[in-house]
Amino acid sequence: MSVRWAALLVALAPAAAGAQGLAYEGALGLATGAYIFTARTTSWTLSSGLSVRAGRFTLRAAAPLLLQNSTLLTGSGAGMMPSGGPSSGMVQDSGTGGGGMMGGRRRLSMPASAVTAYRLVLGDPAVQLAWHVLDDATALTASVAAKVPVTDTTAFGTGAWDVGAALSFTHHFGAANFLGLDVAYWHLGDLPELDFRNPALGTISAGRAIGAGWAGSLFVSGGTAALRGYDAPVSVGLTAARLATPAMWGITAAFGLTETVPEVAVSLNWRVSLR
């Protein structure tokens, strides 16, 4: 489940508070961009998982199925990273040597073998435990999460654990308007030839309930750079959601403003109560 979609559900916690028990959660996403490279990478992701809520706690687990046309991106708990994949040593050398993208430097040219036909792989699963500290006009959720290293370094993974912690805060103004702040910190496992920095990430969102069961929000996301010597990630976007029961669904669109995030990312998210 994407950060923006989860944040919107938290923002409308009074409406969603009855959705306890077991649920199926999924997302279908498309992201495309050149990132820090001369070649464009397009990724399709289908994420499927289960969540169970008991009282103020929610436990969820999900695994992504990835369809991607290059080996230039690596999956992490903080999102897909333009690591260079098998050529990550070139990204490491360029960043630490001052050849990163700061100041409009040239994009990196990777070996022709890095741009492939579309390849389908199972990505690393993730687990999360969330504590709903407050579920009212002011909502506060604290969570811890981990990405389990199942996928190896030749299939868009690092072969190492990622662990993170997050806080999500939302305050309602009247019956319709809300503001949200989501912050997270990730300790990322490294590739053999590339050391990731541990990023702090944040999203500020403003939204409004629209009619019965509908809501929308605008957001700005950013954080510290996970790749040494390259731009920090910054993106803007919007989310629209239908919060009907037993099924909730929403659409998120994000537009990257720096070269360590995709130029465009669109996702369809859903949640279906099973009992």
Buried (B, 14 or more C-beta within 10 A) or exposed (E): BBBBBBBBBBBBBEBBEEBBEEBBBBBBBBBBBBBBBEBBBBBBBBBBBBBBBEEEEBEBBBBBBBBBBBBBBBBBBBBBBBBBBBBBEBBBBBBEEEBBBBEEBEEBEBEEEBBEEEEEBBBBBBBBBBEBBBBEBEBBBBBEBBBBBEBEBEBBBBBBBBBBEBBBBBBBEEEEEBBBBBBBBBBBBBBEBBBBBBBBBBBBBBBBBEEEBBBBBBBBBBBEBBBBBBBBBBBBBBBBBEBEEEBBBBBBBBBBBBBBBBBBBBBBBBBBBEE
